[in-house]
């Protein structure tokens, strides 16, 4: 008997048993059951599975499973976006293939705040960072489970000021979901990190040594990729152009990264993750706009993938 046939027979015996003997779910093993079957369930199914036994409850309640489950279901066909248009938010599927009308579901805002004062600042692995414009308080919200956590405290940590502050969500190697808050007041800047595991803040003490902390730069919110939280900083007021900073989440240090340069007087960029790689859309060439898509290589430099040229509402696209 060949090796392939032998392996096939073993699989059949494992799945169907011998004669009248039937295999039980315990024969699968907990690892296969969790990471091949349960990880594919929707969030409500995972919640129901926790009621099966204490062992399932223990495994499905870990941060590791939560992170793996979120990454597994975050595929293009089930991504959604939320529109806050009342106390009942509209949740729409994000689909580029279906040209028909969007069918939405509704969820109730879980926190006590005027709906027209609620801003969604950024998202990461299903978590949303929400700001209340009337108070400046910051909240981390999971729309699937309806759970939320207010991260602001009595020491003014986590109080957000639009057009001055920047934030970023990320996870470290211990599966601790963290929240970085860059805060600028009266020409000075502070950086604090909130840990969801320990429910506490700590300060990044060396941040003020970096370039362009002072003055009036415009910071984007953070984009997390491969252990680094990236920020675009627009420094055209100081004639420094656009800078890219990376915050290493393990060493908790900021570093200036290489960013494409352009001869034009003004250009701007937006960071995005495509296939788990950091990309940036760069707009330049006023009044005839050109939009480039660049990809970061080896965390050091960018290569251009394609560009699109806009002139008098005519569009041309060239692939590099």
C-alpha positions in Angstrom: 0.0 0.0 0.0 1.4 3.4 -0.9 2.1 6.1 1.6 -0.8 8.3 0.4 -3.3 5.4 0.6 -2.1 4.5 4.1 -2.6 8.1 5.2 -6.0 8.2 3.6 -7.1 5.1 5.5 -5.8 6.5 8.8 -7.9 9.7 8.2 -11.0 7.6 7.5 -10.5 5.5 10.6 -10.0 8.7 12.7 -13.1 10.4 11.3 -15.5 7.4 11.0 -14.1 4.9 13.5 -13.9 1.1 13.2 -17.2 -0.7 12.4 -19.8 0.3 14.9 -17.5 2.4 17.0 -18.2 6.2 16.5 -15.7 8.9 17.2 -16.5 11.5 19.8 -15.8 15.2 19.7 -13.1 14.6 22.4 -11.0 12.7 19.7 -10.4 15.9 17.8 -8.3 17.4 20.6 -8.8 20.8 22.1 -6.4 22.6 19.9 -8.0 21.4 16.7 -11.5 22.1 18.1 -10.6 25.6 19.1 -8.3 26.8 16.3 -10.0 25.0 13.4 -13.7 25.1 14.3 -14.6 27.5 17.1 -12.4 30.3 15.8 -14.6 30.4 12.7 -17.8 31.1 14.6 -19.3 34.5 14.8 -19.0 36.4 18.1 -22.4 35.3 19.4 -21.5 31.6 18.6 -18.3 32.0 20.6 -20.4 33.4 23.5 -22.7 30.4 23.5 -19.8 28.0 23.3 -18.4 29.3 26.6 -21.4 27.7 28.3 -20.5 24.1 27.2 -18.0 23.4 29.9 -15.4 25.1 32.2 -12.5 24.1 29.9 -14.1 25.8 26.9 -14.9 28.8 29.0 -11.3 29.1 30.1 -9.8 28.8 26.6 -12.4 31.0 24.8 -12.0 33.7 27.5 -8.2 34.2 26.9 -6.8 37.3 25.2 -5.0 35.1 22.7 -8.2 33.5 21.4 -9.9 36.8 21.2 -7.1 38.2 19.1 -6.9 35.2 16.9 -10.7 35.1 16.4 -10.8 38.8 15.5 -8.0 38.4 13.0 -9.6 35.3 11.5 -13.0 37.0 10.9 -11.6 40.4 9.7 -11.8 39.5 6.0 -13.0 41.6 3.2 -16.3 39.9 2.8 -17.5 40.6 6.4 -16.1 44.0 7.2 -18.6 46.6 8.2 -18.8 50.4 8.8 -20.8 52.3 11.4 -22.8 55.5 10.8 -23.8 57.3 13.9 -27.0 59.1 12.9 -29.0 58.7 16.1 -29.0 56.7 19.3 -29.5 53.7 17.0 -26.3 53.4 14.9 -26.5 52.0 11.4 -24.2 49.1 10.6 -23.5 48.6 6.9 -21.6 45.7 5.2 -18.5 46.8 3.3 -18.8 45.1 -0.1 -17.2 46.2 -3.3 -18.8 43.4 -5.4 -22.5 44.0 -4.6 -23.8 47.0 -6.5 -27.3 46.7 -5.0 -28.7 48.7 -2.1 -26.9 48.4 1.2 -28.8 46.5 3.9 -28.1 47.8 7.3 -28.7 46.6 10.9 -29.1 48.8 13.9 -27.3 48.8 17.3 -27.9 51.0 20.3 -25.2 53.3 21.6 -24.2 51.7 25.0 -23.0 54.9 26.6 -24.8 58.0 27.9 -23.8 60.7 25.5 -25.6 62.9 22.9 -25.3 60.9 19.7 -24.3 64.0 17.7 -21.4 64.6 20.1 -19.9 61.1 19.5 -16.9 60.8 17.1 -15.2 57.5 16.1 -11.5 58.3 15.9 -9.9 55.0 14.9 -10.4 51.3 14.9 -8.2 48.2 15.5 -9.2 44.5 15.4 -12.9 45.2 16.0 -12.3 47.8 18.7 -13.3 51.4 18.2 -11.9 54.5 19.9 -14.7 57.0 20.5 -14.4 60.6 21.7 -17.2 62.7 23.3 -16.8 66.2 21.8 -18.7 67.8 24.7 -16.4 66.5 27.4 -13.3 65.3 25.6 -13.5 61.8 27.2 -12.2 58.8 25.3 -13.9 55.4 25.3 -12.8 52.0 23.8 -15.9 50.3 22.4 -16.6 46.8 21.0 -19.7 47.1 18.9 -20.1 43.3 18.6 -20.3 42.6 22.4 -21.7 46.1 23.2 -19.0 46.4 25.9 -17.1 49.7 26.4 -14.4 51.1 28.7 -13.9 54.7 29.5 -10.1 55.3 29.7 -10.2 58.9 30.9 -9.5 59.5 34.6 -9.5 62.2 37.2 -5.8 63.1 36.4 -6.9 64.4 32.9 -5.4 61.4 31.3 -7.3 60.4 28.2 -9.0 63.8 27.6 -8.9 64.4 23.9 -8.7 67.8 22.1 -9.6 67.7 18.3 -7.0 69.1 15.9 -4.4 69.0 18.6 -4.1 65.4 19.8 -3.5 62.0 18.1 -4.3 58.5 19.2 -3.5 54.9 18.3 -4.6 51.4 19.3 -2.3 48.5 19.2 -1.5 45.1 20.9 1.9 44.1 22.4 3.6 40.7 22.6 1.7 39.8 25.8 -1.7 40.3 24.0 -2.3 43.5 26.0 -4.4 45.9 24.0 -3.1 49.4 24.6 -4.0 52.9 23.7 -1.4 55.6 22.9 -2.4 59.3 23.4 -0.3 62.1 22.0 -1.4 65.3 23.7 -0.4 68.9 22.8 -1.1 71.9 24.9 0.3 75.4 24.5 3.2 74.4 22.4 4.2 71.4 24.6 3.6 67.7 24.0 3.1 64.7 26.2 2.7 61.0 25.4 0.8 58.5 27.6 0.0 54.8 27.1 -3.1 53.1 28.6 -3.0 49.4 29.3 -6.3 47.5 29.2 -4.7 44.6 31.1 -3.7 46.7 34.1 -6.3 49.5 33.6 -3.6 52.1 34.1 -1.7 54.9 32.3 2.0 55.5 32.2 4.0 58.4 30.6 6.6 58.2 27.8 9.2 60.4 29.3 11.6 60.9 26.4 9.1 62.0 23.8 9.9 65.7 24.0 13.4 65.1 22.6 12.1 64.4 19.1 11.9 66.8 16.2 8.7 68.7 15.5 7.2 68.0 18.9 6.9 71.8 19.2 5.2 74.3 16.9 1.9 73.4 15.2 2.3 70.1 13.3 -0.8 68.2 12.3 -0.6 64.5 13.4 -2.6 61.7 11.9 -4.0 59.0 14.1 -1.9 55.9 14.4 -1.8 52.9 12.0 -0.4 49.7 13.6 1.7 47.3 11.5 4.2 44.6 12.5 4.9 45.9 16.0 5.1 49.6 15.1 2.5 52.3 15.4 2.9 54.8 12.5 2.0 58.5 12.4 2.1 61.0 9.6 3.0 64.5 10.7 2.3 67.4 8.4 4.8 70.2 9.1 4.2 72.5 6.2 3.7 75.4 8.6 7.4 74.9 9.6 8.4 74.2 6.0 9.4 70.6 6.8 6.9 68.8 4.6 5.4 65.5 5.7 7.3 63.2 8.2 6.6 59.6 9.1 7.2 58.6 12.8 7.1 55.0 14.1 6.4 54.1 17.7 8.0 50.7 18.5 5.5 49.2 20.9 8.1 47.0 22.7 10.8 49.6 23.3 8.2 52.4 23.5 10.5 54.7 21.5 9.7 57.0 18.5 11.8 56.9 15.4 11.8 59.1 12.3 11.2 56.9 9.2 12.0 57.4 5.6 9.2 59.0 3.6 9.0 59.8 -0.1 9.9 63.4 -1.1 8.3 65.5 -3.8 9.3 68.8 -5.4 5.8 70.3 -5.1 5.0 73.0 -2.7 2.3 70.9 -1.0 1.6 67.2 -0.7 -0.3 65.0 1.8 -0.6 61.3 2.7 -2.9 58.7 4.2 -1.7 55.5 5.8 -3.5 52.2 5.1 -2.8 48.5 5.7 -3.1 46.3 2.5 -2.3 42.5 2.9 -0.7 43.1 6.3 1.8 45.6 4.8 2.0 49.4 5.4 1.0 51.5 2.4 0.5 55.2 1.9 -1.6 57.2 -0.5 0.2 60.4 -1.4 -1.6 63.3 -3.1 0.6 66.0 -4.8 0.8 68.3 -7.7 -1.8 71.1 -7.1 -3.8 72.1 -9.1 -3.6 68.9 -11.3 -3.6 66.2 -8.6 -1.7 63.0 -8.8 -2.3 60.2 -6.3 0.5 57.7 -5.7 0.3 54.4 -3.8 3.6 53.4 -2.1 4.4 50.3 -0.1 7.0 50.2 2.7 9.7 47.6 2.2 11.7 46.1 5.1 10.6 49.0 7.4 13.1 51.3 5.9 12.0 52.7 2.5 9.0 52.9 0.2 8.5 51.8 -3.4 5.8 53.3 -5.7 3.2 50.8 -7.0 1.0 53.0 -9.2 -0.3 56.5 -9.6 -3.5 58.2 -10.8 -3.6 61.6 -12.5 -6.5 63.9 -12.1 -7.1 66.9 -14.5 -10.4 68.6 -15.2 -12.3 65.4 -14.1 -10.4 63.2 -16.4 -8.6 60.2 -14.7 -5.7 58.1 -16.0 -4.0 55.4 -14.0 -0.5 54.0 -14.6 0.9 51.0 -12.9 4.6 50.8 -12.1 
